[in-house]
């Protein structure tokens, strides 16, 4: 049984989500910019990899022309749905414009405030990206054959929220480093480069050179994008899915503990400066 207090808290969270979704619909430009970027880059990488595929006589690490095309079409959807960007409003609104003080007075933790601010963007962009995916699949006659068991589908349903939480928590750590310095553009650009390489945007992770492939499996980025994509494609067995989920939980635990520590120290610095 849910207590009345818990029900009231859930209703408040729902209202916060709806308010942010309403704001999103009145200012959709950010979403369309990200979608355009994901689509353009995915098609560019696909054109490159198809050229490599044809030069190698159709032999590319177990990938077929159909599966590699489906992979890059799904790469449009995956980041739109799973790759969060809370660092932009955190730096612009909360730290640079001083809105953080007001947010600290609210009855919800800062982490969850930003979580519900970001969630509508992911749902909206994910919907648009899914439509683009369907259109591209029809135009290129490249349909994904979903040969997934019920257990695989259930594990994928667990994997996707974990991938989202991994991305969000990692980006929140990056964002709150702005409590020490408001100029983290260099760090943000470095992180974006790492994500592009190790999350599987340029090429699938298993096609990276040996040491880079091993590093990708160690870092958290592949568990945000690459593994959810190949899981949806049906390339992961039940045991592999369970292994990926275990690593996701491990990384999420590490990142959340790190966020708590960085947030506590950053907040002390924020209050010491007299804000």
FENPERA-V775287 format. One record per residue. N is the residue number from 1. SS is DSSP state (h for helix, s for strand, l for the rest). PSI is psi as a letter, one per 30 degrees, with the letter a starting at -180 (none if undefined). Layout:
BEGIN
N:SS:PSI + N:SS:PSI
END
This chain:
BEGIN
1:l:k + 2:l:k + 3:l:l + 4:h:e + 5:h:e + 6:h:e + 7:h:e + 8:h:e + 9:h:e + 10:h:e + 11:h:e + 12:h:e + 13:h:e + 14:h:e + 15:h:e + 16:h:e + 17:h:e + 18:h:e + 19:h:e + 20:h:e + 21:h:e + 22:h:e + 23:h:e + 24:h:e + 25:h:f + 26:h:f + 27:l:i + 28:l:f + 29:h:e + 30:h:e + 31:h:e + 32:h:e + 33:h:e + 34:h:e + 35:h:e + 36:h:e + 37:h:e + 38:h:e + 39:h:e + 40:h:e + 41:h:e + 42:h:e + 43:h:e + 44:h:e + 45:h:e + 46:h:e + 47:h:e + 48:h:e + 49:h:e + 50:h:e + 51:h:e + 52:h:e + 53:h:e + 54:h:e + 55:h:f + 56:l:g + 57:l:g + 58:l:g + 59:l:j + 60:s:i + 61:l:h + 62:l:f + 63:s:k + 64:l:l + 65:h:e + 66:h:e + 67:h:e + 68:h:e + 69:h:e + 70:h:e + 71:h:e + 72:h:f + 73:h:e + 74:h:f + 75:h:f + 76:h:e + 77:h:e + 78:h:e + 79:h:e + 80:h:e + 81:h:e + 82:h:f + 83:l:j + 84:l:l + 85:l:h + 86:h:f + 87:h:f + 88:h:e + 89:h:e + 90:h:e + 91:h:e + 92:h:e + 93:h:e + 94:h:e + 95:h:e + 96:h:e + 97:l:g + 98:l:g + 99:l:f + 100:h:e + 101:h:e + 102:h:e + 103:h:f + 104:h:f + 105:l:f + 106:l:l + 107:l:g + 108:l:l + 109:l:l + 110:h:e + 111:h:e + 112:h:f + 113:h:e + 114:h:f + 115:h:e + 116:h:f + 117:h:e + 118:h:e + 119:h:e + 120:h:e + 121:h:e + 122:h:e + 123:h:e + 124:h:e + 125:h:e + 126:h:e + 127:h:e + 128:h:e + 129:h:e + 130:h:e + 131:h:e + 132:h:e + 133:h:e + 134:h:e + 135:h:e + 136:h:e + 137:h:e + 138:h:e + 139:h:e + 140:l:g + 141:l:h + 142:l:i + 143:l:k + 144:l:k + 145:l:j + 146:l:j + 147:l:i + 148:l:k + 149:l:l + 150:h:e + 151:h:e + 152:h:e + 153:h:e + 154:h:e + 155:h:e + 156:h:e + 157:h:e + 158:h:e + 159:h:e + 160:h:e + 161:h:e + 162:h:e + 163:h:e + 164:h:e + 165:h:e + 166:h:e + 167:h:e + 168:h:e + 169:h:e + 170:h:e + 171:h:e + 172:h:e + 173:h:e + 174:h:e + 175:h:e + 176:h:f + 177:h:f + 178:h:f + 179:h:f + 180:l:e + 181:l:k + 182:l:f + 183:l:j + 184:l:g + 185:h:e + 186:h:e + 187:h:e + 188:h:e + 189:h:e + 190:h:e + 191:h:e + 192:h:e + 193:h:e + 194:h:e + 195:h:e + 196:h:e + 197:h:e + 198:h:f + 199:l:f + 200:l:g + 201:l:e + 202:l:e + 203:l:l + 204:l:k + 205:h:e + 206:h:f + 207:h:f + 208:l:l + 209:l:l + 210:h:e + 211:h:e + 212:h:e + 213:h:e + 214:h:e + 215:h:e + 216:h:e + 217:h:f + 218:h:e + 219:l:l + 220:l:f + 221:h:e + 222:h:f + 223:h:f + 224:l:e + 225:l:e + 226:h:e + 227:h:e + 228:h:e + 229:h:e + 230:h:f + 231:h:e + 232:h:e + 233:l:f + 234:l:g + 235:l:f + 236:l:k + 237:l:l + 238:h:e + 239:h:e + 240:h:e + 241:h:e + 242:h:e + 243:h:e + 244:h:e + 245:h:e + 246:h:e + 247:h:e + 248:h:e + 249:h:e + 250:h:e + 251:h:e + 252:h:e + 253:h:e + 254:h:e + 255:h:e + 256:h:e + 257:h:e + 258:h:e + 259:h:e + 260:h:e + 261:h:e + 262:h:e + 263:h:e + 264:h:e + 265:h:e + 266:h:e + 267:h:e + 268:h:e + 269:h:e + 270:h:e + 271:h:e + 272:h:f + 273:l:f + 274:l:g + 275:l:none
END
